[in-house]
């Protein structure tokens, strides 16, 4: 009996030990002295006018609050168009349905705060049959919208996803240096931009209050020095996403990692790759060390785990009601709860159905709209979140 009690008491400790992520002080998270990866890729299409000046006949503001990097493939034009026709309209300065743009008359609590730019990132197809028409089709799309980024020699493949994301961060650094935050997402994810922007605004305000409270413990002279740096410091090292924790390393299958790529048995803390947010300043720091780590094709693990560890980043997890990527059965009224920030596995048709619910709110207010909406408290985890 005593032995059984000891086993039961020791089991939680064993589980904690087995699944404990490694410390960021481990030697592996120190950049190598020699480069391990090249980010030297030329552009086929660079969308360099997206963050400043005039683009496609309309004025765009410099220094957007958020740049949204959408991972896509050249053949997924329908997905890209669905984004442009829905949440991507904000990138063109249009107001979200049912809200007012910042600075317009109306209830301040109902305003769309902040600005955003949406850019589509892609490599080159390895599909021989499609490749013949890819160049012409994308060139026309790029001329029309000015939001397509493609790299020469970057083959469109799962193993290159990490590389595509890193090149996307480099694009923001080079062509949109005034951006405050970067959102990495996929082309089947619908984002409620006003809620995301308000979420970031609240998080920054909370962080500022904490920093100001800390600053009050210093002398008045020292406190004056804080005034100019508080805004820059607030949230400058935080990655937001669906928090995975660590995750046990698999040595076989699609998500395999050899010990040369990652030697520990548990991954560092990281967030789900379908959507996460990081400060642009943090992305620049991560880029500075990215070329000095072994390449890992598990993008969320490498970018939000290994590189985040190397630069001392923190993680903040969205709630399950804000961002539930276990829910793979999205419905038009998913956002009617007033909380949800994003849904995944959204088809082009569903993008437009969701969009209509914002301009026709009554469509989600009836008893029968339950068929189109799953309340947040019923959206329980239904999947095992794996690295991507």
C-alpha positions as a Python dict, from the first residue, in 0.01 Angstrom:
ca = {
    (1, 'X'): (0, 0, 0),
    (2, 'X'): (282, 238, 95),
    (3, 'X'): (458, 156, -232),
    (4, 'X'): (143, 239, -429),
    (5, 'X'): (105, 571, -246),
    (6, 'X'): (469, 659, -320),
    (7, 'X'): (420, 571, -686),
    (8, 'X'): (106, 785, -710),
    (9, 'X'): (279, 1076, -538),
    (10, 'X'): (585, 1043, -758),
    (11, 'X'): (397, 1012, -1088),
    (12, 'X'): (318, 1385, -1122),
    (13, 'X'): (683, 1468, -1054),
    (14, 'X'): (791, 1217, -1319),
    (15, 'X'): (550, 1368, -1572),
    (16, 'X'): (678, 1717, -1492),
    (17, 'X'): (1035, 1595, -1540),
    (18, 'X'): (964, 1419, -1871),
    (19, 'X'): (774, 1714, -2021),
    (20, 'X'): (983, 1994, -1872),
    (21, 'X'): (1110, 2225, -2152),
    (22, 'X'): (1483, 2292, -2146),
    (23, 'X'): (1619, 2612, -1998),
    (24, 'X'): (1710, 2886, -2243),
    (25, 'X'): (2048, 2893, -2068),
    (26, 'X'): (2136, 2558, -2230),
    (27, 'X'): (2432, 2575, -2468),
    (28, 'X'): (2214, 2478, -2767),
    (29, 'X'): (2036, 2816, -2753),
    (30, 'X'): (2361, 3007, -2800),
    (31, 'X'): (2422, 3117, -3163),
    (32, 'X'): (2698, 2927, -3343),
    (33, 'X'): (3011, 3113, -3445),
    (34, 'X'): (2969, 3021, -3812),
    (35, 'X'): (2662, 3067, -4031),
    (36, 'X'): (2432, 2764, -4057),
    (37, 'X'): (2171, 2913, -4292),
    (38, 'X'): (2162, 3166, -4575),
    (39, 'X'): (1879, 3418, -4607),
    (40, 'X'): (2027, 3560, -4926),
    (41, 'X'): (1733, 3523, -5167),
    (42, 'X'): (1640, 3767, -5443),
    (43, 'X'): (1282, 3880, -5498),
    (44, 'X'): (1065, 3796, -5794),
    (45, 'X'): (793, 4024, -5651),
    (46, 'X'): (871, 4248, -5351),
    (47, 'X'): (556, 4458, -5275),
    (48, 'X'): (793, 4730, -5162),
    (49, 'X'): (530, 5004, -5193),
    (50, 'X'): (284, 4843, -4953),
    (51, 'X'): (390, 5029, -4640),
    (52, 'X'): (443, 5379, -4773),
    (53, 'X'): (355, 5631, -5042),
    (54, 'X'): (80, 5550, -5288),
    (55, 'X'): (-13, 5199, -5394),
    (56, 'X'): (-263, 5103, -5663),
    (57, 'X'): (-439, 5437, -5669),
    (58, 'X'): (-500, 5488, -5296),
    (59, 'X'): (-291, 5656, -5030),
    (60, 'X'): (-144, 5429, -4767),
    (61, 'X'): (-21, 5534, -4426),
    (62, 'X'): (339, 5488, -4326),
    (63, 'X'): (415, 5294, -4013),
    (64, 'X'): (122, 5050, -3981),
    (65, 'X'): (55, 4913, -3636),
    (66, 'X'): (47, 4559, -3771),
    (67, 'X'): (187, 4383, -4078),
    (68, 'X'): (12, 4052, -4147),
    (69, 'X'): (235, 3795, -4320),
    (70, 'X'): (7, 3541, -4487),
    (71, 'X'): (170, 3212, -4582),
    (72, 'X'): (26, 3103, -4916),
    (73, 'X'): (109, 2919, -5238),
    (74, 'X'): (82, 3057, -5589),
    (75, 'X'): (-209, 2824, -5675),
    (76, 'X'): (-417, 2949, -5377),
    (77, 'X'): (-545, 3261, -5552),
    (78, 'X'): (-903, 3203, -5433),
    (79, 'X'): (-787, 3210, -5069),
    (80, 'X'): (-589, 3530, -5126),
    (81, 'X'): (-881, 3699, -5296),
    (82, 'X'): (-1113, 3600, -5012),
    (83, 'X'): (-877, 3769, -4766),
    (84, 'X'): (-854, 4082, -4983),
    (85, 'X'): (-1233, 4099, -5003),
    (86, 'X'): (-1284, 4054, -4628),
    (87, 'X'): (-1046, 4138, -4344),
    (88, 'X'): (-782, 4254, -4594),
    (89, 'X'): (-996, 4555, -4687),
    (90, 'X'): (-863, 4720, -4371),
    (91, 'X'): (-522, 4718, -4539),
    (92, 'X'): (-668, 4959, -4795),
    (93, 'X'): (-790, 5201, -4530),
    (94, 'X'): (-1151, 5081, -4528),
    (95, 'X'): (-1345, 5050, -4201),
    (96, 'X'): (-1446, 4717, -4056),
    (97, 'X'): (-1822, 4663, -4103),
    (98, 'X'): (-2010, 4801, -3804),
    (99, 'X'): (-1719, 5011, -3678),
    (100, 'X'): (-1577, 5356, -3748),
    (101, 'X'): (-1220, 5429, -3845),
    (102, 'X'): (-1002, 5596, -3588),
    (103, 'X'): (-1057, 5971, -3598),
    (104, 'X'): (-1411, 5957, -3737),
    (105, 'X'): (-1718, 6072, -3547),
    (106, 'X'): (-1893, 5809, -3343),
    (107, 'X'): (-1869, 5616, -3022),
    (108, 'X'): (-1496, 5590, -2934),
    (109, 'X'): (-1549, 5238, -2802),
    (110, 'X'): (-1679, 5133, -3143),
    (111, 'X'): (-1384, 5260, -3342),
    (112, 'X'): (-1139, 5053, -3534),
    (113, 'X'): (-810, 5140, -3369),
    (114, 'X'): (-480, 5104, -3549),
    (115, 'X'): (-376, 5032, -3905),
    (116, 'X'): (-274, 4711, -4076),
    (117, 'X'): (-113, 4585, -4397),
    (118, 'X'): (-165, 4239, -4545),
    (119, 'X'): (109, 4079, -4756),
    (120, 'X'): (111, 3734, -4915),
    (121, 'X'): (432, 3531, -4902),
    (122, 'X'): (512, 3246, -5139),
    (123, 'X'): (788, 3046, -5296),
    (124, 'X'): (804, 2897, -5644),
    (125, 'X'): (603, 2589, -5730),
    (126, 'X'): (765, 2254, -5801),
    (127, 'X'): (458, 2150, -6000),
    (128, 'X'): (590, 2131, -6357),
    (129, 'X'): (245, 2158, -6516),
    (130, 'X'): (152, 2470, -6319),
    (131, 'X'): (495, 2635, -6331),
    (132, 'X'): (451, 2735, -6696),
    (133, 'X'): (165, 2971, -6609),
    (134, 'X'): (274, 3071, -6257),
    (135, 'X'): (503, 3357, -6356),
    (136, 'X'): (249, 3528, -6581),
    (137, 'X'): (-42, 3481, -6340),
    (138, 'X'): (146, 3612, -6036),
    (139, 'X'): (292, 3904, -6229),
    (140, 'X'): (-60, 4017, -6316),
    (141, 'X'): (-177, 3969, -5956),
    (142, 'X'): (120, 4161, -5823),
    (143, 'X'): (58, 4451, -6062),
    (144, 'X'): (-309, 4467, -5965),
    (145, 'X'): (-278, 4448, -5587),
    (146, 'X'): (86, 4517, -5498),
    (147, 'X'): (70, 4276, -5203),
    (148, 'X'): (253, 3968, -5336),
    (149, 'X'): (602, 3872, -5221),
    (150, 'X'): (782, 3584, -5392),
    (151, 'X'): (1144, 3476, -5373),
    (152, 'X'): (1353, 3341, -5657),
    (153, 'X'): (1481, 2990, -5584),
    (154, 'X'): (1265, 2933, -5276),
    (155, 'X'): (1085, 2609, -5360),
    (156, 'X'): (732, 2581, -5224),
    (157, 'X'): (762, 2289, -4983),
    (158, 'X'): (674, 2209, -4622),
    (159, 'X'): (1044, 2180, -4539),
    (160, 'X'): (1095, 2543, -4646),
    (161, 'X'): (819, 2694, -4431),
    (162, 'X'): (1062, 2810, -4162),
    (163, 'X'): (1274, 2974, -4430),
    (164, 'X'): (971, 3149, -4579),
    (165, 'X'): (876, 3293, -4239),
    (166, 'X'): (1229, 3418, -4174),
    (167, 'X'): (1240, 3578, -4518),
    (168, 'X'): (903, 3738, -4438),
    (169, 'X'): (1047, 3890, -4121),
    (170, 'X'): (1337, 4019, -4330),
    (171, 'X'): (1087, 4176, -4573),
    (172, 'X'): (922, 4368, -4288),
    (173, 'X'): (1261, 4485, -4165),
    (174, 'X'): (1360, 4608, -4513),
    (175, 'X'): (1033, 4742, -4656),
    (176, 'X'): (814, 4818, -4355),
    (177, 'X'): (1057, 4924, -4080),
    (178, 'X'): (801, 5150, -3908),
    (179, 'X'): (568, 4859, -3826),
    (180, 'X'): (501, 4795, -3458),
    (181, 'X'): (391, 4429, -3468),
    (182, 'X'): (402, 4138, -3711),
    (183, 'X'): (130, 3875, -3743),
    (184, 'X'): (227, 3544, -3899),
    (185, 'X'): (-68, 3343, -4027),
    (186, 'X'): (-196, 3109, -4300),
    (187, 'X'): (-430, 3174, -4592),
    (188, 'X'): (-710, 2965, -4437),
    (189, 'X'): (-726, 3173, -4117),
    (190, 'X'): (-991, 3445, -4075),
    (191, 'X'): (-875, 3726, -3845),
    (192, 'X'): (-1104, 3971, -3667),
    (193, 'X'): (-865, 4264, -3703),
    (194, 'X'): (-1036, 4518, -3473),
    (195, 'X'): (-1032, 4264, -3188),
    (196, 'X'): (-669, 4175, -3254),
    (197, 'X'): (-566, 4541, -3262),
    (198, 'X'): (-765, 4618, -2946),
    (199, 'X'): (-613, 4314, -2776),
    (200, 'X'): (-261, 4439, -2851),
    (201, 'X'): (-358, 4788, -2737),
    (202, 'X'): (-482, 4652, -2403),
    (203, 'X'): (-175, 4434, -2357),
    (204, 'X'): (56, 4730, -2420),
    (205, 'X'): (-143, 4946, -2176),
    (206, 'X'): (-119, 4676, -1909),
    (207, 'X'): (255, 4642, -1965),
    (208, 'X'): (301, 5019, -1950),
    (209, 'X'): (118, 5035, -1617),
    (210, 'X'): (345, 4764, -1482),
    (211, 'X'): (658, 4942, -1606),
    (212, 'X'): (540, 5276, -1468),
    (213, 'X'): (469, 5116, -1131),
    (214, 'X'): (820, 4972, -1134),
    (215, 'X'): (965, 5309, -1234),
    (216, 'X'): (803, 5479, -934),
    (217, 'X'): (1048, 5301, -707),
    (218, 'X'): (1330, 5510, -855),
    (219, 'X'): (1425, 5872, -792),
    (220, 'X'): (1254, 6153, -986),
    (221, 'X'): (1565, 6202, -1199),
    (222, 'X'): (1577, 5837, -1295),
    (223, 'X'): (1201, 5835, -1352),
    (224, 'X'): (1238, 6108, -1615),
    (225, 'X'): (1466, 5878, -1813),
    (226, 'X'): (1195, 5613, -1813),
    (227, 'X'): (942, 5842, -1980),
    (228, 'X'): (1109, 5825, -2320),
    (229, 'X'): (1161, 5449, -2330),
    (230, 'X'): (850, 5302, -2167),
    (231, 'X'): (649, 5284, -2489),
    (232, 'X'): (935, 5112, -2674),
    (233, 'X'): (995, 4869, -2391),
    (234, 'X'): (631, 4771, -2342),
    (235, 'X'): (563, 4435, -2507),
    (236, 'X'): (895, 4451, -2695),
    (237, 'X'): (985, 4091, -2611),
    (238, 'X'): (644, 3917, -2602),
    (239, 'X'): (515, 3661, -2854),
    (240, 'X'): (138, 3608, -2849),
    (241, 'X'): (-28, 3292, -2977),
    (242, 'X'): (-200, 2965, -2898),
    (243, 'X'): (46, 2849, -2633),
    (244, 'X'): (175, 2497, -2686),
    (245, 'X'): (412, 2474, -2397),
    (246, 'X'): (706, 2263, -2505),
    (247, 'X'): (618, 1935, -2671),
    (248, 'X'): (801, 1603, -2686),
    (249, 'X'): (1046, 1569, -2974),
    (250, 'X'): (955, 1302, -3230),
    (251, 'X'): (1239, 1115, -3397),
    (252, 'X'): (1030, 972, -3683),
    (253, 'X'): (732, 1073, -3898),
    (254, 'X'): (638, 1407, -4058),
    (255, 'X'): (742, 1607, -3753),
    (256, 'X'): (1076, 1433, -3713),
    (257, 'X'): (1381, 1615, -3580),
    (258, 'X'): (1726, 1458, -3570),
    (259, 'X'): (1950, 1518, -3269),
    (260, 'X'): (2178, 1729, -3490),
    (261, 'X'): (1890, 1970, -3550),
    (262, 'X'): (1753, 1960, -3195),
    (263, 'X'): (1922, 1747, -2925),
    (264, 'X'): (1680, 1782, -2631),
    (265, 'X'): (1385, 1549, -2565),
    (266, 'X'): (1138, 1838, -2516),
    (267, 'X'): (1103, 2151, -2729),
    (268, 'X'): (1137, 2498, -2577),
    (269, 'X'): (819, 2692, -2501),
    (270, 'X'): (657, 2790, -2831),
    (271, 'X'): (322, 2889, -2980),
    (272, 'X'): (107, 2741, -3255),
    (273, 'X'): (217, 2841, -3605),
    (274, 'X'): (-126, 2905, -3760),
    (275, 'X'): (-131, 3253, -3603),
    (276, 'X'): (104, 3436, -3371),
    (277, 'X'): (203, 3797, -3309),
    (278, 'X'): (544, 3939, -3228),
    (279, 'X'): (689, 4291, -3205),
    (280, 'X'): (879, 4401, -3516),
    (281, 'X'): (1174, 4500, -3297),
    (282, 'X'): (1188, 4146, -3159),
    (283, 'X'): (1178, 4005, -3513),
    (284, 'X'): (1486, 4210, -3600),
    (285, 'X'): (1671, 4064, -3302),
    (286, 'X'): (1567, 3713, -3402),
    (287, 'X'): (1685, 3771, -3759),
    (288, 'X'): (2025, 3876, -3627),
    (289, 'X'): (2081, 3527, -3482),
    (290, 'X'): (1873, 3314, -3721),
    (291, 'X'): (2159, 3237, -3958),
    (292, 'X'): (2365, 3098, -3671),
    (293, 'X'): (2136, 2810, -3573),
    (294, 'X'): (2084, 2468, -3738),
    (295, 'X'): (1782, 2481, -3968),
    (296, 'X'): (1465, 2325, -3825),
    (297, 'X'): (1169, 2282, -4063),
    (298, 'X'): (923, 2287, -3770),
    (299, 'X'): (853, 2657, -3811),
    (300, 'X'): (667, 2732, -3488),
    (301, 'X'): (922, 2542, -3280),
    (302, 'X'): (1219, 2710, -3447),
    (303, 'X'): (1094, 3068, -3472),
    (304, 'X'): (882, 3103, -3157),
    (305, 'X'): (1082, 2846, -2960),
    (306, 'X'): (1453, 2823, -3040),
    (307, 'X'): (1509, 3174, -3177),
    (308, 'X'): (1279, 3323, -2914),
    (309, 'X'): (1483, 3148, -2647),
    (310, 'X'): (1806, 3281, -2797),
    (311, 'X'): (1692, 3644, -2768),
    (312, 'X'): (1513, 3614, -2433),
    (313, 'X'): (1154, 3646, -2559),
    (314, 'X'): (846, 3578, -2345),
    (315, 'X'): (521, 3403, -2443),
    (316, 'X'): (164, 3507, -2372),
    (317, 'X'): (-111, 3265, -2468),
    (318, 'X'): (-447, 3360, -2615),
    (319, 'X'): (-746, 3210, -2435),
    (320, 'X'): (-931, 2917, -2593),
    (321, 'X'): (-1226, 3147, -2662),
    (322, 'X'): (-1005, 3403, -2835),
    (323, 'X'): (-814, 3163, -3054),
    (324, 'X'): (-919, 2797, -3059),
    (325, 'X'): (-722, 2616, -3326),
    (326, 'X'): (-856, 2283, -3206),
    (327, 'X'): (-1191, 2389, -3353),
    (328, 'X'): (-1162, 2268, -3712),
    (329, 'X'): (-1530, 2316, -3792),
    (330, 'X'): (-1564, 2695, -3828),
    (331, 'X'): (-1910, 2848, -3872),
    (332, 'X'): (-2028, 3185, -4010),
    (333, 'X'): (-2127, 3316, -3666),
    (334, 'X'): (-1809, 3208, -3483),
    (335, 'X'): (-1726, 3572, -3409),
    (336, 'X'): (-2071, 3657, -3270),
    (337, 'X'): (-1948, 3578, -2917),
    (338, 'X'): (-1766, 3912, -2913),
    (339, 'X'): (-1443, 3740, -2807),
    (340, 'X'): (-1297, 3522, -3081),
    (341, 'X'): (-999, 3671, -3265),
    (342, 'X'): (-937, 3409, -3535),
    (343, 'X'): (-1068, 3086, -3688),
    (344, 'X'): (-879, 2839, -3907),
    (345, 'X'): (-969, 2592, -4183),
    (346, 'X'): (-1184, 2863, -4340),
    (347, 'X'): (-1272, 2821, -4708),
    (348, 'X'): (-1305, 3119, -4947),
    (349, 'X'): (-1683, 3078, -4937),
    (350, 'X'): (-1688, 3079, -4557),
    (351, 'X'): (-1462, 3387, -4551),
    (352, 'X'): (-1739, 3577, -4729),
    (353, 'X'): (-2018, 3427, -4517),
    (354, 'X'): (-1836, 3535, -4201),
    (355, 'X'): (-1782, 3881, -4349),
    (356, 'X'): (-2154, 3926, -4410),
    (357, 'X'): (-2234, 3861, -4044),
    (358, 'X'): (-2047, 4180, -3945),
    (359, 'X'): (-2262, 4400, -4167),
    (360, 'X'): (-2576, 4199, -4081),
    (361, 'X'): (-2541, 4137, -3704),
    (362, 'X'): (-2904, 4026, -3671),
    (363, 'X'): (-2813, 3715, -3870),
    (364, 'X'): (-2640, 3580, -3559),
    (365, 'X'): (-2889, 3694, -3298),
    (366, 'X'): (-3175, 3450, -3352),
    (367, 'X'): (-3228, 3116, -3179),
    (368, 'X'): (-3159, 2934, -3505),
    (369, 'X'): (-2820, 3100, -3544),
    (370, 'X'): (-2694, 2837, -3299),
    (371, 'X'): (-2654, 2619, -3605),
    (372, 'X'): (-2401, 2874, -3728),
    (373, 'X'): (-2223, 2938, -3399),
    (374, 'X'): (-2062, 2731, -3125),
    (375, 'X'): (-2053, 2920, -2790),
    (376, 'X'): (-1705, 2969, -2650),
    (377, 'X'): (-1765, 2767, -2333),
    (378, 'X'): (-1860, 2464, -2546),
    (379, 'X'): (-1548, 2485, -2762),
    (380, 'X'): (-1341, 2233, -2569),
    (381, 'X'): (-1002, 2107, -2692),
    (382, 'X'): (-1060, 1843, -2956),
    (383, 'X'): (-712, 1790, -3093),
    (384, 'X'): (-349, 1741, -3007),
    (385, 'X'): (-160, 2049, -3121),
    (386, 'X'): (151, 1941, -3306),
    (387, 'X'): (440, 2158, -3428),
    (388, 'X'): (412, 2281, -3784),
}
